[in-house]
């Protein structure tokens, strides 16, 4: 489910074509299983460039099941490393959402909290 343009959780990474980076449940689950990472350590895990590109791989795999890690390496060779890191971090941030908004949405309109 894509969000409206003003609340979009997809990041575009320009490779051979515009590619969508979206951190979803499935992507996060596969990444954590592949790396043995705990969710609480995700920030430290993606500080390692290999892990960041692996996370990007899993995000891109959702849209392109034929993508291989080797092909991704070839595609990423044509993009400045700073852009790869920036787009990966942006996708992570959007995937987790903004904590303040999520918290206020959880408590808003809660009929049990009002009693």
C-alpha positions in Angstrom: 0.0 0.0 0.0 1.6 3.3 -1.1 0.8 6.4 0.9 -0.3 9.6 -0.6 2.4 11.9 -2.1 2.5 14.1 0.9 3.0 11.1 3.3 5.0 8.8 1.0 7.2 6.1 2.6 9.0 5.2 -0.7 12.5 6.5 -1.6 13.6 6.6 -5.2 17.2 5.5 -6.0 18.3 6.3 -9.5 20.2 3.3 -10.8 19.7 1.8 -14.3 16.2 3.1 -13.9 14.3 4.7 -10.9 14.1 2.0 -8.3 11.9 2.1 -5.2 13.4 1.6 -1.7 10.8 0.8 0.8 11.5 -0.7 4.2 8.7 -3.1 4.8 8.0 -5.9 7.3 9.1 -8.5 4.9 12.3 -6.7 4.0 13.2 -6.1 7.6 12.5 -9.7 8.5 14.7 -11.1 5.7 17.5 -8.6 6.5 17.5 -9.4 10.2 17.5 -13.2 9.5 20.3 -12.9 6.9 22.5 -10.7 9.2 21.5 -12.1 12.6 20.8 -8.6 13.6 18.4 -7.6 16.4 16.0 -4.8 15.7 17.5 -2.9 18.7 20.9 -2.9 16.9 19.7 -1.9 13.5 21.4 1.5 13.6 24.8 -0.1 14.4 24.2 -2.9 11.9 23.6 -0.5 8.9 26.7 1.5 9.9 28.6 -1.3 8.1 28.5 -0.5 4.4 28.1 -4.2 3.4 25.0 -4.4 5.7 23.6 -1.2 4.3 23.9 -2.4 0.7 22.4 -5.8 1.8 19.4 -3.9 3.2 19.1 -2.0 0.0 19.3 -5.3 -1.9 16.3 -6.7 0.0 14.3 -3.5 -0.5 15.0 -3.6 -4.3 14.3 -7.4 -4.5 10.7 -6.8 -3.7 10.3 -4.9 -7.0 12.8 -7.0 -9.0 13.0 -10.7 -8.1 15.7 -11.3 -10.7 18.1 -8.9 -9.0 21.2 -10.6 -7.6 23.7 -9.1 -5.1 26.3 -9.1 -7.9 24.0 -7.1 -10.2 23.3 -4.7 -7.5 27.0 -4.2 -6.9 27.4 -3.3 -10.6 24.4 -0.9 -10.5 25.8 0.8 -7.3 29.2 1.3 -8.9 27.6 4.0 -11.1 26.2 5.9 -8.1 28.3 8.0 -5.6 28.6 6.2 -2.3 27.2 9.3 -0.5 24.0 9.0 -2.5 23.7 5.3 -1.7 24.1 6.0 2.1 21.7 9.0 2.0 19.0 7.1 0.2 19.4 4.0 2.4 19.2 6.1 5.5 16.2 7.9 4.2 14.3 4.6 3.4 15.1 3.4 7.0 13.8 6.6 8.5 10.6 6.5 6.4 10.1 2.8 7.1 10.1 3.3 10.8 8.1 6.5 10.6 8.2 9.4 13.0 7.8 8.2 16.6 6.0 11.3 17.8 3.3 10.9 15.2 2.9 7.2 15.7 2.6 7.7 19.5 0.0 10.4 19.2 -2.0 8.4 16.7 -2.0 5.4 19.1 -3.5 7.5 21.9 -5.8 9.7 19.8 -9.4 8.6 19.6 -8.8 5.8 22.1 -12.1 5.4 23.8 -10.6 3.4 26.7 -8.1 6.1 27.4 -10.9 8.7 27.8 -12.6 6.6 30.6 
